[in-house]
Amino acid sequence: MTDEFDYIHPPHPPRLREHVGLIRWTRDAEGGWVTETVTGQFAGGDSRRWLVRLYSGVELEYDLEKWAPYQPHL
């Protein structure tokens, strides 16, 4: 049986160099929602953290407790 926790953490990371996107929602000073998105190539990690190589060439690590994967439309 699948529960909500299964959707927060993917069962396995993407393939190396696969194009991925991450999104997170935060509240601004007035209480409104602000979204941030990141797209790039998967460069390593596991079901809790991903290392993403941005298209600028910079590699950054993202915590999947704060960021949710999504399929970018390239």
CHARMM internal coordinates of N, CA and C (Angstrom, degrees):
IC EDIT
DIST 1 N 1 CA 1.4458
DIST 1 CA 1 C 1.5336
ANGL 1 N 1 CA 1 C 108.87
DIST 1 C 2 N 1.3009
ANGL 1 CA 1 C 2 N 116.59
DIHE 1 N 1 CA 1 C 2 N 139.45
DIST 2 N 2 CA 1.4578
ANGL 1 C 2 N 2 CA 122.89
DIHE 1 CA 1 C 2 N 2 CA -178.32
DIST 2 CA 2 C 1.5208
ANGL 2 N 2 CA 2 C 109.80
DIHE 1 C 2 N 2 CA 2 C -97.60
DIST 2 C 3 N 1.3214
ANGL 2 CA 2 C 3 N 116.44
DIHE 2 N 2 CA 2 C 3 N 136.65
DIST 3 N 3 CA 1.4611
ANGL 2 C 3 N 3 CA 119.36
DIHE 2 CA 2 C 3 N 3 CA 174.66
DIST 3 CA 3 C 1.5286
ANGL 3 N 3 CA 3 C 109.31
DIHE 2 C 3 N 3 CA 3 C -120.71
DIST 3 C 4 N 1.3244
ANGL 3 CA 3 C 4 N 115.89
DIHE 3 N 3 CA 3 C 4 N 178.14
DIST 4 N 4 CA 1.4616
ANGL 3 C 4 N 4 CA 120.98
DIHE 3 CA 3 C 4 N 4 CA -175.44
DIST 4 CA 4 C 1.5266
ANGL 4 N 4 CA 4 C 112.50
DIHE 3 C 4 N 4 CA 4 C -59.72
DIST 4 C 5 N 1.3287
ANGL 4 CA 4 C 5 N 118.28
DIHE 4 N 4 CA 4 C 5 N -32.89
DIST 5 N 5 CA 1.4604
ANGL 4 C 5 N 5 CA 122.14
DIHE 4 CA 4 C 5 N 5 CA -178.88
DIST 5 CA 5 C 1.5273
ANGL 5 N 5 CA 5 C 111.27
DIHE 4 C 5 N 5 CA 5 C -61.46
DIST 5 C 6 N 1.3295
ANGL 5 CA 5 C 6 N 117.71
DIHE 5 N 5 CA 5 C 6 N -31.29
DIST 6 N 6 CA 1.4617
ANGL 5 C 6 N 6 CA 121.09
DIHE 5 CA 5 C 6 N 6 CA 179.84
DIST 6 CA 6 C 1.5267
ANGL 6 N 6 CA 6 C 112.17
DIHE 5 C 6 N 6 CA 6 C -64.89
DIST 6 C 7 N 1.3238
ANGL 6 CA 6 C 7 N 117.31
DIHE 6 N 6 CA 6 C 7 N -26.75
DIST 7 N 7 CA 1.4574
ANGL 6 C 7 N 7 CA 120.16
DIHE 6 CA 6 C 7 N 7 CA -179.36
DIST 7 CA 7 C 1.5271
ANGL 7 N 7 CA 7 C 112.07
DIHE 6 C 7 N 7 CA 7 C -82.01
DIST 7 C 8 N 1.3301
ANGL 7 CA 7 C 8 N 117.52
DIHE 7 N 7 CA 7 C 8 N -21.73
DIST 8 N 8 CA 1.4576
ANGL 7 C 8 N 8 CA 120.74
DIHE 7 CA 7 C 8 N 8 CA 179.33
DIST 8 CA 8 C 1.5222
ANGL 8 N 8 CA 8 C 110.29
DIHE 7 C 8 N 8 CA 8 C -74.22
DIST 8 C 9 N 1.3271
ANGL 8 CA 8 C 9 N 117.62
DIHE 8 N 8 CA 8 C 9 N -40.81
DIST 9 N 9 CA 1.4592
ANGL 8 C 9 N 9 CA 122.27
DIHE 8 CA 8 C 9 N 9 CA -178.37
DIST 9 CA 9 C 1.5222
ANGL 9 N 9 CA 9 C 109.46
DIHE 8 C 9 N 9 CA 9 C -114.52
DIST 9 C 10 N 1.3207
ANGL 9 CA 9 C 10 N 118.08
DIHE 9 N 9 CA 9 C 10 N 116.75
DIST 10 N 10 CA 1.4623
ANGL 9 C 10 N 10 CA 119.71
DIHE 9 CA 9 C 10 N 10 CA 177.47
DIST 10 CA 10 C 1.5255
ANGL 10 N 10 CA 10 C 110.34
DIHE 9 C 10 N 10 CA 10 C -60.20
DIST 10 C 11 N 1.3269
ANGL 10 CA 10 C 11 N 117.96
DIHE 10 N 10 CA 10 C 11 N 151.43
DIST 11 N 11 CA 1.4676
ANGL 10 C 11 N 11 CA 120.54
DIHE 10 CA 10 C 11 N 11 CA -178.44
DIST 11 CA 11 C 1.5211
ANGL 11 N 11 CA 11 C 112.97
DIHE 10 C 11 N 11 CA 11 C -65.33
DIST 11 C 12 N 1.3099
ANGL 11 CA 11 C 12 N 117.39
DIHE 11 N 11 CA 11 C 12 N -23.86
DIST 12 N 12 CA 1.4658
ANGL 11 C 12 N 12 CA 121.51
DIHE 11 CA 11 C 12 N 12 CA 179.00
DIST 12 CA 12 C 1.5251
ANGL 12 N 12 CA 12 C 107.92
DIHE 11 C 12 N 12 CA 12 C -158.05
DIST 12 C 13 N 1.3141
ANGL 12 CA 12 C 13 N 117.30
DIHE 12 N 12 CA 12 C 13 N 156.44
DIST 13 N 13 CA 1.4658
ANGL 12 C 13 N 13 CA 119.43
DIHE 12 CA 12 C 13 N 13 CA 178.64
DIST 13 CA 13 C 1.5267
ANGL 13 N 13 CA 13 C 111.05
DIHE 12 C 13 N 13 CA 13 C -73.74
DIST 13 C 14 N 1.3239
ANGL 13 CA 13 C 14 N 117.15
DIHE 13 N 13 CA 13 C 14 N 163.07
DIST 14 N 14 CA 1.4707
ANGL 13 C 14 N 14 CA 120.54
DIHE 13 CA 13 C 14 N 14 CA 176.07
DIST 14 CA 14 C 1.5291
ANGL 14 N 14 CA 14 C 111.19
DIHE 13 C 14 N 14 CA 14 C -67.97
DIST 14 C 15 N 1.3201
ANGL 14 CA 14 C 15 N 115.84
DIHE 14 N 14 CA 14 C 15 N 172.46
DIST 15 N 15 CA 1.4693
ANGL 14 C 15 N 15 CA 120.64
DIHE 14 CA 14 C 15 N 15 CA 174.61
DIST 15 CA 15 C 1.5277
ANGL 15 N 15 CA 15 C 109.04
DIHE 14 C 15 N 15 CA 15 C -70.01
DIST 15 C 16 N 1.3256
ANGL 15 CA 15 C 16 N 116.14
DIHE 15 N 15 CA 15 C 16 N 152.38
DIST 16 N 16 CA 1.4617
ANGL 15 C 16 N 16 CA 119.54
DIHE 15 CA 15 C 16 N 16 CA 176.60
DIST 16 CA 16 C 1.5230
ANGL 16 N 16 CA 16 C 109.83
DIHE 15 C 16 N 16 CA 16 C -58.31
DIST 16 C 17 N 1.2968
ANGL 16 CA 16 C 17 N 116.16
DIHE 16 N 16 CA 16 C 17 N 139.98
DIST 17 N 17 CA 1.4650
ANGL 16 C 17 N 17 CA 125.57
DIHE 16 CA 16 C 17 N 17 CA 179.56
DIST 17 CA 17 C 1.5254
ANGL 17 N 17 CA 17 C 113.44
DIHE 16 C 17 N 17 CA 17 C 68.98
DIST 17 C 18 N 1.3353
ANGL 17 CA 17 C 18 N 117.99
DIHE 17 N 17 CA 17 C 18 N 5.78
DIST 18 N 18 CA 1.4639
ANGL 17 C 18 N 18 CA 120.08
DIHE 17 CA 17 C 18 N 18 CA 174.50
DIST 18 CA 18 C 1.5281
ANGL 18 N 18 CA 18 C 108.30
DIHE 17 C 18 N 18 CA 18 C -69.45
DIST 18 C 19 N 1.3259
ANGL 18 CA 18 C 19 N 116.37
DIHE 18 N 18 CA 18 C 19 N 141.23
DIST 19 N 19 CA 1.4587
ANGL 18 C 19 N 19 CA 120.96
DIHE 18 CA 18 C 19 N 19 CA 178.98
DIST 19 CA 19 C 1.5221
ANGL 19 N 19 CA 19 C 108.54
DIHE 18 C 19 N 19 CA 19 C -75.37
DIST 19 C 20 N 1.3360
ANGL 19 CA 19 C 20 N 115.76
DIHE 19 N 19 CA 19 C 20 N 127.27
DIST 20 N 20 CA 1.4640
ANGL 19 C 20 N 20 CA 121.48
DIHE 19 CA 19 C 20 N 20 CA -176.71
DIST 20 CA 20 C 1.5179
ANGL 20 N 20 CA 20 C 109.64
DIHE 19 C 20 N 20 CA 20 C -132.83
DIST 20 C 21 N 1.3089
ANGL 20 CA 20 C 21 N 114.32
DIHE 20 N 20 CA 20 C 21 N 162.24
DIST 21 N 21 CA 1.4557
ANGL 20 C 21 N 21 CA 121.29
DIHE 20 CA 20 C 21 N 21 CA 173.79
DIST 21 CA 21 C 1.5140
ANGL 21 N 21 CA 21 C 109.36
DIHE 20 C 21 N 21 CA 21 C -134.28
DIST 21 C 22 N 1.3095
ANGL 21 CA 21 C 22 N 116.36
DIHE 21 N 21 CA 21 C 22 N 148.78
DIST 22 N 22 CA 1.4576
ANGL 21 C 22 N 22 CA 122.72
DIHE 21 CA 21 C 22 N 22 CA 176.17
DIST 22 CA 22 C 1.5202
ANGL 22 N 22 CA 22 C 107.80
DIHE 21 C 22 N 22 CA 22 C -130.61
DIST 22 C 23 N 1.3355
ANGL 22 CA 22 C 23 N 115.89
DIHE 22 N 22 CA 22 C 23 N 145.73
DIST 23 N 23 CA 1.4610
ANGL 22 C 23 N 23 CA 121.27
DIHE 22 CA 22 C 23 N 23 CA 179.62
DIST 23 CA 23 C 1.5158
ANGL 23 N 23 CA 23 C 108.36
DIHE 22 C 23 N 23 CA 23 C -137.58
DIST 23 C 24 N 1.3365
ANGL 23 CA 23 C 24 N 116.15
DIHE 23 N 23 CA 23 C 24 N 147.98
DIST 24 N 24 CA 1.4614
ANGL 23 C 24 N 24 CA 120.33
DIHE 23 CA 23 C 24 N 24 CA 172.18
DIST 24 CA 24 C 1.5167
ANGL 24 N 24 CA 24 C 108.64
DIHE 23 C 24 N 24 CA 24 C -143.90
DIST 24 C 25 N 1.3195
ANGL 24 CA 24 C 25 N 114.42
DIHE 24 N 24 CA 24 C 25 N 151.87
DIST 25 N 25 CA 1.4510
ANGL 24 C 25 N 25 CA 122.15
DIHE 24 CA 24 C 25 N 25 CA 179.31
DIST 25 CA 25 C 1.5177
ANGL 25 N 25 CA 25 C 108.08
DIHE 24 C 25 N 25 CA 25 C -115.41
DIST 25 C 26 N 1.3291
ANGL 25 CA 25 C 26 N 117.06
DIHE 25 N 25 CA 25 C 26 N 134.02
DIST 26 N 26 CA 1.4586
ANGL 25 C 26 N 26 CA 123.02
DIHE 25 CA 25 C 26 N 26 CA 175.38
DIST 26 CA 26 C 1.5225
ANGL 26 N 26 CA 26 C 108.46
DIHE 25 C 26 N 26 CA 26 C -135.46
DIST 26 C 27 N 1.3211
ANGL 26 CA 26 C 27 N 115.66
DIHE 26 N 26 CA 26 C 27 N 164.55
DIST 27 N 27 CA 1.4703
ANGL 26 C 27 N 27 CA 121.02
DIHE 26 CA 26 C 27 N 27 CA 177.45
DIST 27 CA 27 C 1.5273
ANGL 27 N 27 CA 27 C 109.42
DIHE 26 C 27 N 27 CA 27 C -95.91
DIST 27 C 28 N 1.3365
ANGL 27 CA 27 C 28 N 116.08
DIHE 27 N 27 CA 27 C 28 N 139.99
DIST 28 N 28 CA 1.4599
ANGL 27 C 28 N 28 CA 119.49
DIHE 27 CA 27 C 28 N 28 CA 175.17
DIST 28 CA 28 C 1.5284
ANGL 28 N 28 CA 28 C 109.55
DIHE 27 C 28 N 28 CA 28 C -88.50
DIST 28 C 29 N 1.3247
ANGL 28 CA 28 C 29 N 117.51
DIHE 28 N 28 CA 28 C 29 N -174.71
DIST 29 N 29 CA 1.4684
ANGL 28 C 29 N 29 CA 122.32
DIHE 28 CA 28 C 29 N 29 CA -176.34
DIST 29 CA 29 C 1.5289
ANGL 29 N 29 CA 29 C 112.80
DIHE 28 C 29 N 29 CA 29 C -62.59
DIST 29 C 30 N 1.3353
ANGL 29 CA 29 C 30 N 117.23
DIHE 29 N 29 CA 29 C 30 N -30.29
DIST 30 N 30 CA 1.4719
ANGL 29 C 30 N 30 CA 120.66
DIHE 29 CA 29 C 30 N 30 CA 179.54
DIST 30 CA 30 C 1.5266
ANGL 30 N 30 CA 30 C 112.77
DIHE 29 C 30 N 30 CA 30 C -87.75
DIST 30 C 31 N 1.3188
ANGL 30 CA 30 C 31 N 117.73
DIHE 30 N 30 CA 30 C 31 N -2.11
DIST 31 N 31 CA 1.4617
ANGL 30 C 31 N 31 CA 120.87
DIHE 30 CA 30 C 31 N 31 CA 179.67
DIST 31 CA 31 C 1.5188
ANGL 31 N 31 CA 31 C 114.20
DIHE 30 C 31 N 31 CA 31 C 94.40
DIST 31 C 32 N 1.3237
ANGL 31 CA 31 C 32 N 117.53
DIHE 31 N 31 CA 31 C 32 N 1.14
DIST 32 N 32 CA 1.4631
ANGL 31 C 32 N 32 CA 120.75
DIHE 31 CA 31 C 32 N 32 CA 178.07
DIST 32 CA 32 C 1.5215
ANGL 32 N 32 CA 32 C 111.26
DIHE 31 C 32 N 32 CA 32 C -81.28
DIST 32 C 33 N 1.3226
ANGL 32 CA 32 C 33 N 115.09
DIHE 32 N 32 CA 32 C 33 N 160.89
DIST 33 N 33 CA 1.4669
ANGL 32 C 33 N 33 CA 119.98
DIHE 32 CA 32 C 33 N 33 CA -179.62
DIST 33 CA 33 C 1.5165
ANGL 33 N 33 CA 33 C 111.23
DIHE 32 C 33 N 33 CA 33 C -84.42
DIST 33 C 34 N 1.3208
ANGL 33 CA 33 C 34 N 115.75
DIHE 33 N 33 CA 33 C 34 N 138.89
DIST 34 N 34 CA 1.4635
ANGL 33 C 34 N 34 CA 123.30
DIHE 33 CA 33 C 34 N 34 CA 176.36
DIST 34 CA 34 C 1.5258
ANGL 34 N 34 CA 34 C 107.04
DIHE 33 C 34 N 34 CA 34 C -125.61
DIST 34 C 35 N 1.3351
ANGL 34 CA 34 C 35 N 116.71
DIHE 34 N 34 CA 34 C 35 N 131.99
DIST 35 N 35 CA 1.4666
ANGL 34 C 35 N 35 CA 119.66
DIHE 34 CA 34 C 35 N 35 CA 178.00
DIST 35 CA 35 C 1.5201
ANGL 35 N 35 CA 35 C 109.89
DIHE 34 C 35 N 35 CA 35 C -107.38
DIST 35 C 36 N 1.3227
ANGL 35 CA 35 C 36 N 115.00
DIHE 35 N 35 CA 35 C 36 N 146.59
DIST 36 N 36 CA 1.4611
ANGL 35 C 36 N 36 CA 122.64
DIHE 35 CA 35 C 36 N 36 CA 172.98
DIST 36 CA 36 C 1.5151
ANGL 36 N 36 CA 36 C 106.64
DIHE 35 C 36 N 36 CA 36 C -125.89
DIST 36 C 37 N 1.3069
ANGL 36 CA 36 C 37 N 117.09
DIHE 36 N 36 CA 36 C 37 N 137.39
DIST 37 N 37 CA 1.4590
ANGL 36 C 37 N 37 CA 120.81
DIHE 36 CA 36 C 37 N 37 CA 176.55
DIST 37 CA 37 C 1.5221
ANGL 37 N 37 CA 37 C 109.97
DIHE 36 C 37 N 37 CA 37 C -126.65
DIST 37 C 38 N 1.3289
ANGL 37 CA 37 C 38 N 114.27
DIHE 37 N 37 CA 37 C 38 N 151.88
DIST 38 N 38 CA 1.4583
ANGL 37 C 38 N 38 CA 122.65
DIHE 37 CA 37 C 38 N 38 CA 178.37
DIST 38 CA 38 C 1.5187
ANGL 38 N 38 CA 38 C 106.93
DIHE 37 C 38 N 38 CA 38 C -136.54
DIST 38 C 39 N 1.3149
ANGL 38 CA 38 C 39 N 117.70
DIHE 38 N 38 CA 38 C 39 N 134.38
DIST 39 N 39 CA 1.4591
ANGL 38 C 39 N 39 CA 120.92
DIHE 38 CA 38 C 39 N 39 CA 173.35
DIST 39 CA 39 C 1.5203
ANGL 39 N 39 CA 39 C 108.99
DIHE 38 C 39 N 39 CA 39 C -130.51
DIST 39 C 40 N 1.3148
ANGL 39 CA 39 C 40 N 114.96
DIHE 39 N 39 CA 39 C 40 N 149.03
DIST 40 N 40 CA 1.4577
ANGL 39 C 40 N 40 CA 120.72
DIHE 39 CA 39 C 40 N 40 CA -179.91
DIST 40 CA 40 C 1.5149
ANGL 40 N 40 CA 40 C 110.02
DIHE 39 C 40 N 40 CA 40 C 175.31
DIST 40 C 41 N 1.3183
ANGL 40 CA 40 C 41 N 115.99
DIHE 40 N 40 CA 40 C 41 N -156.77
DIST 41 N 41 CA 1.4616
ANGL 40 C 41 N 41 CA 121.87
DIHE 40 CA 40 C 41 N 41 CA 179.14
DIST 41 CA 41 C 1.5173
ANGL 41 N 41 CA 41 C 109.30
DIHE 40 C 41 N 41 CA 41 C -110.13
DIST 41 C 42 N 1.3301
ANGL 41 CA 41 C 42 N 115.96
DIHE 41 N 41 CA 41 C 42 N 137.39
DIST 42 N 42 CA 1.4554
ANGL 41 C 42 N 42 CA 120.88
DIHE 41 CA 41 C 42 N 42 CA 177.22
DIST 42 CA 42 C 1.5241
ANGL 42 N 42 CA 42 C 108.67
DIHE 41 C 42 N 42 CA 42 C -64.78
DIST 42 C 43 N 1.3439
ANGL 42 CA 42 C 43 N 116.45
DIHE 42 N 42 CA 42 C 43 N 129.41
DIST 43 N 43 CA 1.4649
ANGL 42 C 43 N 43 CA 120.91
DIHE 42 CA 42 C 43 N 43 CA -176.75
DIST 43 CA 43 C 1.5250
ANGL 43 N 43 CA 43 C 112.61
DIHE 42 C 43 N 43 CA 43 C -121.73
DIST 43 C 44 N 1.3314
ANGL 43 CA 43 C 44 N 117.75
DIHE 43 N 43 CA 43 C 44 N 3.63
DIST 44 N 44 CA 1.4585
ANGL 43 C 44 N 44 CA 120.52
DIHE 43 CA 43 C 44 N 44 CA 179.06
DIST 44 CA 44 C 1.5204
ANGL 44 N 44 CA 44 C 110.83
DIHE 43 C 44 N 44 CA 44 C 147.27
DIST 44 C 45 N 1.3208
ANGL 44 CA 44 C 45 N 114.87
DIHE 44 N 44 CA 44 C 45 N 174.00
DIST 45 N 45 CA 1.4520
ANGL 44 C 45 N 45 CA 120.02
DIHE 44 CA 44 C 45 N 45 CA 178.20
DIST 45 CA 45 C 1.5108
ANGL 45 N 45 CA 45 C 112.17
DIHE 44 C 45 N 45 CA 45 C 123.91
DIST 45 C 46 N 1.3179
ANGL 45 CA 45 C 46 N 115.59
DIHE 45 N 45 CA 45 C 46 N -165.18
DIST 46 N 46 CA 1.4627
ANGL 45 C 46 N 46 CA 122.27
DIHE 45 CA 45 C 46 N 46 CA -177.90
DIST 46 CA 46 C 1.5251
ANGL 46 N 46 CA 46 C 108.85
DIHE 45 C 46 N 46 CA 46 C -145.13
DIST 46 C 47 N 1.3376
ANGL 46 CA 46 C 47 N 117.40
DIHE 46 N 46 CA 46 C 47 N -159.08
DIST 47 N 47 CA 1.4592
ANGL 46 C 47 N 47 CA 120.16
DIHE 46 CA 46 C 47 N 47 CA -176.35
DIST 47 CA 47 C 1.5243
ANGL 47 N 47 CA 47 C 112.48
DIHE 46 C 47 N 47 CA 47 C -78.65
DIST 47 C 48 N 1.3184
ANGL 47 CA 47 C 48 N 118.84
DIHE 47 N 47 CA 47 C 48 N 0.36
DIST 48 N 48 CA 1.4687
ANGL 47 C 48 N 48 CA 122.26
DIHE 47 CA 47 C 48 N 48 CA 179.46
DIST 48 CA 48 C 1.5290
ANGL 48 N 48 CA 48 C 113.54
DIHE 47 C 48 N 48 CA 48 C -114.62
DIST 48 C 49 N 1.3278
ANGL 48 CA 48 C 49 N 117.06
DIHE 48 N 48 CA 48 C 49 N -27.26
DIST 49 N 49 CA 1.4646
ANGL 48 C 49 N 49 CA 120.76
DIHE 48 CA 48 C 49 N 49 CA -179.56
DIST 49 CA 49 C 1.5225
ANGL 49 N 49 CA 49 C 108.94
DIHE 48 C 49 N 49 CA 49 C -145.88
DIST 49 C 50 N 1.3080
ANGL 49 CA 49 C 50 N 115.70
DIHE 49 N 49 CA 49 C 50 N 144.17
DIST 50 N 50 CA 1.4567
ANGL 49 C 50 N 50 CA 121.12
DIHE 49 CA 49 C 50 N 50 CA 177.92
DIST 50 CA 50 C 1.5165
ANGL 50 N 50 CA 50 C 109.63
DIHE 49 C 50 N 50 CA 50 C -122.70
DIST 50 C 51 N 1.3174
ANGL 50 CA 50 C 51 N 115.64
DIHE 50 N 50 CA 50 C 51 N 140.65
DIST 51 N 51 CA 1.4553
ANGL 50 C 51 N 51 CA 122.80
DIHE 50 CA 50 C 51 N 51 CA 169.79
DIST 51 CA 51 C 1.5280
ANGL 51 N 51 CA 51 C 105.85
DIHE 50 C 51 N 51 CA 51 C -99.63
DIST 51 C 52 N 1.3249
ANGL 51 CA 51 C 52 N 116.34
DIHE 51 N 51 CA 51 C 52 N 120.17
DIST 52 N 52 CA 1.4634
ANGL 51 C 52 N 52 CA 121.55
DIHE 51 CA 51 C 52 N 52 CA -176.54
DIST 52 CA 52 C 1.5236
ANGL 52 N 52 CA 52 C 108.86
DIHE 51 C 52 N 52 CA 52 C -116.81
DIST 52 C 53 N 1.3293
ANGL 52 CA 52 C 53 N 115.20
DIHE 52 N 52 CA 52 C 53 N 129.47
DIST 53 N 53 CA 1.4681
ANGL 52 C 53 N 53 CA 121.18
DIHE 52 CA 52 C 53 N 53 CA 174.21
DIST 53 CA 53 C 1.5259
ANGL 53 N 53 CA 53 C 106.44
DIHE 52 C 53 N 53 CA 53 C -90.98
DIST 53 C 54 N 1.3247
ANGL 53 CA 53 C 54 N 115.39
DIHE 53 N 53 CA 53 C 54 N 107.98
DIST 54 N 54 CA 1.4575
ANGL 53 C 54 N 54 CA 120.06
DIHE 53 CA 53 C 54 N 54 CA 179.53
DIST 54 CA 54 C 1.5232
ANGL 54 N 54 CA 54 C 109.54
DIHE 53 C 54 N 54 CA 54 C -65.48
DIST 54 C 55 N 1.3101
ANGL 54 CA 54 C 55 N 117.15
DIHE 54 N 54 CA 54 C 55 N 161.23
DIST 55 N 55 CA 1.4618
ANGL 54 C 55 N 55 CA 120.24
DIHE 54 CA 54 C 55 N 55 CA -178.23
DIST 55 CA 55 C 1.5276
ANGL 55 N 55 CA 55 C 111.91
DIHE 54 C 55 N 55 CA 55 C -66.80
DIST 55 C 56 N 1.3274
ANGL 55 CA 55 C 56 N 117.14
DIHE 55 N 55 CA 55 C 56 N -14.45
DIST 56 N 56 CA 1.4678
ANGL 55 C 56 N 56 CA 121.15
DIHE 55 CA 55 C 56 N 56 CA 174.55
DIST 56 CA 56 C 1.5249
ANGL 56 N 56 CA 56 C 111.68
DIHE 55 C 56 N 56 CA 56 C -79.35
DIST 56 C 57 N 1.3491
ANGL 56 CA 56 C 57 N 117.31
DIHE 56 N 56 CA 56 C 57 N -9.56
DIST 57 N 57 CA 1.4557
ANGL 56 C 57 N 57 CA 121.93
DIHE 56 CA 56 C 57 N 57 CA 179.68
DIST 57 CA 57 C 1.5182
ANGL 57 N 57 CA 57 C 113.99
DIHE 56 C 57 N 57 CA 57 C 101.46
DIST 57 C 58 N 1.3238
ANGL 57 CA 57 C 58 N 117.93
DIHE 57 N 57 CA 57 C 58 N -11.43
DIST 58 N 58 CA 1.4634
ANGL 57 C 58 N 58 CA 122.53
DIHE 57 CA 57 C 58 N 58 CA -179.90
DIST 58 CA 58 C 1.5285
ANGL 58 N 58 CA 58 C 109.15
DIHE 57 C 58 N 58 CA 58 C -78.53
DIST 58 C 59 N 1.3452
ANGL 58 CA 58 C 59 N 117.42
DIHE 58 N 58 CA 58 C 59 N 137.15
DIST 59 N 59 CA 1.4646
ANGL 58 C 59 N 59 CA 121.83
DIHE 58 CA 58 C 59 N 59 CA 176.12
DIST 59 CA 59 C 1.5221
ANGL 59 N 59 CA 59 C 109.09
DIHE 58 C 59 N 59 CA 59 C -103.85
DIST 59 C 60 N 1.3394
ANGL 59 CA 59 C 60 N 116.27
DIHE 59 N 59 CA 59 C 60 N 127.67
DIST 60 N 60 CA 1.4584
ANGL 59 C 60 N 60 CA 122.28
DIHE 59 CA 59 C 60 N 60 CA 179.23
DIST 60 CA 60 C 1.5226
ANGL 60 N 60 CA 60 C 109.70
DIHE 59 C 60 N 60 CA 60 C -129.50
DIST 60 C 61 N 1.3304
ANGL 60 CA 60 C 61 N 115.87
DIHE 60 N 60 CA 60 C 61 N 149.40
DIST 61 N 61 CA 1.4643
ANGL 60 C 61 N 61 CA 121.24
DIHE 60 CA 60 C 61 N 61 CA 179.46
DIST 61 CA 61 C 1.5264
ANGL 61 N 61 CA 61 C 109.13
DIHE 60 C 61 N 61 CA 61 C -99.92
DIST 61 C 62 N 1.3358
ANGL 61 CA 61 C 62 N 116.16
DIHE 61 N 61 CA 61 C 62 N 136.54
DIST 62 N 62 CA 1.4555
ANGL 61 C 62 N 62 CA 121.99
DIHE 61 CA 61 C 62 N 62 CA -178.88
DIST 62 CA 62 C 1.5189
ANGL 62 N 62 CA 62 C 109.91
DIHE 61 C 62 N 62 CA 62 C -124.45
DIST 62 C 63 N 1.3298
ANGL 62 CA 62 C 63 N 115.16
DIHE 62 N 62 CA 62 C 63 N 132.42
DIST 63 N 63 CA 1.4596
ANGL 62 C 63 N 63 CA 123.30
DIHE 62 CA 62 C 63 N 63 CA 179.44
DIST 63 CA 63 C 1.5324
ANGL 63 N 63 CA 63 C 108.33
DIHE 62 C 63 N 63 CA 63 C -85.56
DIST 63 C 64 N 1.3230
ANGL 63 CA 63 C 64 N 117.71
DIHE 63 N 63 CA 63 C 64 N 122.10
DIST 64 N 64 CA 1.4614
ANGL 63 C 64 N 64 CA 120.69
DIHE 63 CA 63 C 64 N 64 CA -177.59
DIST 64 CA 64 C 1.5210
ANGL 64 N 64 CA 64 C 112.64
DIHE 63 C 64 N 64 CA 64 C -76.19
DIST 64 C 65 N 1.3374
ANGL 64 CA 64 C 65 N 117.99
DIHE 64 N 64 CA 64 C 65 N -1.08
DIST 65 N 65 CA 1.4668
ANGL 64 C 65 N 65 CA 120.91
DIHE 64 CA 64 C 65 N 65 CA 169.08
DIST 65 CA 65 C 1.5264
ANGL 65 N 65 CA 65 C 109.35
DIHE 64 C 65 N 65 CA 65 C -73.38
DIST 65 C 66 N 1.3405
ANGL 65 CA 65 C 66 N 116.88
DIHE 65 N 65 CA 65 C 66 N -25.72
DIST 66 N 66 CA 1.4647
ANGL 65 C 66 N 66 CA 122.09
DIHE 65 CA 65 C 66 N 66 CA -176.73
DIST 66 CA 66 C 1.5211
ANGL 66 N 66 CA 66 C 112.80
DIHE 65 C 66 N 66 CA 66 C -109.44
DIST 66 C 67 N 1.3212
ANGL 66 CA 66 C 67 N 117.38
DIHE 66 N 66 CA 66 C 67 N -26.74
DIST 67 N 67 CA 1.4622
ANGL 66 C 67 N 67 CA 123.01
DIHE 66 CA 66 C 67 N 67 CA -176.29
DIST 67 CA 67 C 1.5212
ANGL 67 N 67 CA 67 C 109.66
DIHE 66 C 67 N 67 CA 67 C -114.80
DIST 67 C 68 N 1.3258
ANGL 67 CA 67 C 68 N 117.16
DIHE 67 N 67 CA 67 C 68 N 141.24
DIST 68 N 68 CA 1.4657
ANGL 67 C 68 N 68 CA 122.22
DIHE 67 CA 67 C 68 N 68 CA 178.60
DIST 68 CA 68 C 1.5295
ANGL 68 N 68 CA 68 C 109.36
DIHE 67 C 68 N 68 CA 68 C -111.84
DIST 68 C 69 N 1.3349
ANGL 68 CA 68 C 69 N 117.72
DIHE 68 N 68 CA 68 C 69 N 133.91
DIST 69 N 69 CA 1.4653
ANGL 68 C 69 N 69 CA 120.30
DIHE 68 CA 68 C 69 N 69 CA 177.32
DIST 69 CA 69 C 1.5310
ANGL 69 N 69 CA 69 C 111.24
DIHE 68 C 69 N 69 CA 69 C -68.98
DIST 69 C 70 N 1.3070
ANGL 69 CA 69 C 70 N 116.31
DIHE 69 N 69 CA 69 C 70 N 147.59
DIST 70 N 70 CA 1.4616
ANGL 69 C 70 N 70 CA 121.81
DIHE 69 CA 69 C 70 N 70 CA 170.61
DIST 70 CA 70 C 1.5161
ANGL 70 N 70 CA 70 C 107.63
DIHE 69 C 70 N 70 CA 70 C -147.51
DIST 70 C 71 N 1.3119
ANGL 70 CA 70 C 71 N 116.44
DIHE 70 N 70 CA 70 C 71 N 161.61
DIST 71 N 71 CA 1.4650
ANGL 70 C 71 N 71 CA 121.38
DIHE 70 CA 70 C 71 N 71 CA -178.94
DIST 71 CA 71 C 1.5228
ANGL 71 N 71 CA 71 C 108.83
DIHE 70 C 71 N 71 CA 71 C -90.80
DIST 71 C 72 N 1.3318
ANGL 71 CA 71 C 72 N 117.85
DIHE 71 N 71 CA 71 C 72 N 108.22
DIST 72 N 72 CA 1.4683
ANGL 71 C 72 N 72 CA 119.39
DIHE 71 CA 71 C 72 N 72 CA -179.92
DIST 72 CA 72 C 1.5240
ANGL 72 N 72 CA 72 C 110.76
DIHE 71 C 72 N 72 CA 72 C -70.63
DIST 72 C 73 N 1.3207
ANGL 72 CA 72 C 73 N 115.74
DIHE 72 N 72 CA 72 C 73 N 147.50
DIST 73 N 73 CA 1.4674
ANGL 72 C 73 N 73 CA 121.34
DIHE 72 CA 72 C 73 N 73 CA 176.10
DIST 73 CA 73 C 1.5159
ANGL 73 N 73 CA 73 C 107.13
DIHE 72 C 73 N 73 CA 73 C -96.41
DIST 73 C 74 N 1.3181
ANGL 73 CA 73 C 74 N 115.62
DIHE 73 N 73 CA 73 C 74 N 101.02
DIST 74 N 74 CA 1.4674
ANGL 73 C 74 N 74 CA 119.88
DIHE 73 CA 73 C 74 N 74 CA -176.81
DIST 74 CA 74 C 1.5021
ANGL 74 N 74 CA 74 C 111.18
DIHE 73 C 74 N 74 CA 74 C -93.48
END
COOR INIT
IC SEED 1 N 1 CA 1 C
IC BUILD
